[in-house]
């Protein structure tokens, strides 16, 4: 499209994607992207970005599913005149996710999810940095049959190893939270409450507490009214006199025409 203002000039793009479904129980998807600029050779550095990605999803009805994903990208900058502005950045991401739906619970059918992710980012040209990240997330969601109550409990863990300009550091985080909402008036009025605790470790030991209470109301199809009160608390056991608490109240009305 020559008339589209969303197209970036002096850039060539190649996008290839494919998806295959096998007997409604397996899905294979893969793709390749390539972006290259400086086609008119008006600047000194030419940037080429390439990405390969793929995913395999195995599913048994609506009960259980397992997915595997892989993603790698390379961002290369080449200068024909000087090597000062050249760069090569590489990123690799892998993930595994599993879902299981327990229908046998008569009161509250429960869906479990656990996800593991691993990523690595490096400077391939000058070796100025390397970042490694591992994370695990667990979620349990209940939707009650006898009452219009939905609850969610989740836990997350992450650890990173960073090496920037020959300086190494390690950081970690743990987070736990829960949320509950109850529907009235056939789902038009939904009060909710949630809590989240985040603990960070590394150069400083920090923690965040979030408490949120609110309600959503939809009197008509295209109208939404919502309000909530949120309390945020911060604590730092390494640095003195930086702890604080913050209370916010929000209210908004949305009308679509």
Secondary structure, 3 states (H helix, E strand, C coil): CCCCCCCCCCEEEEEEEEEEEECCCEEEEEEEEEEEECCCCCCCEEEEEEEEEEEEEEEECCCEEEEEEEEEEEEEEEECCCCCCCEEEEEEEEEEEEEEEECCCCCEEEEEEEEEEEEEEEECCCCCEEEEEEEEEEEEEEEECCCCEEEEEEEEEEEEEEEECCEEEEEEEEEEEEEEEEEEHHHCEEEEEEEEEEEEECCCCEEEEEEEEEEEECCCCCEEEEEEEEEEEEEECCCCCCCEEEEEEEEEEEECC
